[in-house]
Amino acid sequence: MPPNSTTFSHPPYFLLVGIPGLEKEQFWVAFPFCIMYTIAVLGNITLLLVIRAERSLHQPMYLFLAMLAFTDLVLSTSTLPKMLGIFWLGHREIGFLPCLAQVFFIHTFTSVESGVLMAMALDRCLAVCRPLRHASLLPAPVVLALGGLVLLRGVLLVAPVCFLLHRLPFCQHQLIPHAYCEHMAVARLACGDTGANAAYGLFVALAVAGTDLALISVSYTMILRVVLSLPSTGARLKAFSTCASHLCLVLAFYVPALFTCFTHRFGQNIPPHVHIIVASLYLLAPPMLNPIVYGLRTKEIWHRVVLLFRRKGT
């Protein structure tokens, strides 16, 4: 084996650019990112505390919401502190193994978020289509088992991504044109063949998004058929309102996620700064929106939040 291939196989660290083309402006971009991250952390921690404290909220919908809140905390915290360090302090270095760890957490919990959104759609489908059997079909052990399966799926699908990255030789290429360690952004630095990385990454994205979006679409098709058959307009509106929050979250997650995924592979004409900003927002916007959407639209949660803070105040 040539000596250089051993010496430069894995660099000791990478350098994250941040937002390519906006290196001067990213200091100011960090402020709205920091505000969004603060809202996401405080909102999701509040959701977890409220759902844990109130036994009346130990129902499938709220248990799935707690899983979503935990997932959002992991997703946002695995990227934002480092991004703010780049934007404000110029701390661009990230070690090779910490970079692989960031890849693992970002892609695993992106898959988990997609799976939880799919499970929430199935829950809404059962609540609307089988209201009398909803509780018996989705008891707490079944909900927790679904959450465990979604997490296991993410780990099993993403672990090979890290293995494929680890086997690549990187020579002297260390500059990642991104704000965090994303699979294909890191793989493009390799001086070896990255065809397996590109193919497997696309397979994982299509397998996760394709399966989950198909089940979400089937769930909402069944919901729509039931809702349109209801006799009164009031009943239809009430049924639609129970699903509106979830649909908002699905759109907020999948639109930027799919944009980011396909831009890496087919979006050569899209400016790099647009791609990186959207890729960053897709890890920030859903975690920020989830507690806001459910907190404002769900009376049970809003009422419990108000009671919780009143108790703290007294």
Secondary structure, DSSP 8 states (H G I E B T S, - for coil): --HHHHHTSS-SEEEE--STT-TTTHHHHHHHHHHHHHHHHHHHHHHHHHHHH-GGG-SHHHHHHHHHHHHHHHHHHTTHHHHHIIIII---EEEHHHHHHHHHHHHHHHHHHHHHHHHHHHHHHHHHH-TTTHHHHS-HHHHHHHHHHHHHHHHHHHHHHHHHHHTS--TT--EESSSS--HHHHHTT-SS--HHHHHHHHHHHHHHHHHHHHHHHHHHHHHHHHHHT-SSHHHHHHHHHHHHHHHHHHHHHHHHHHHHHHHHHH-TTS-HHHHHHHHHHHHHHHHHHHHHHHHHH-HHHHHHHHHHHHHHH-
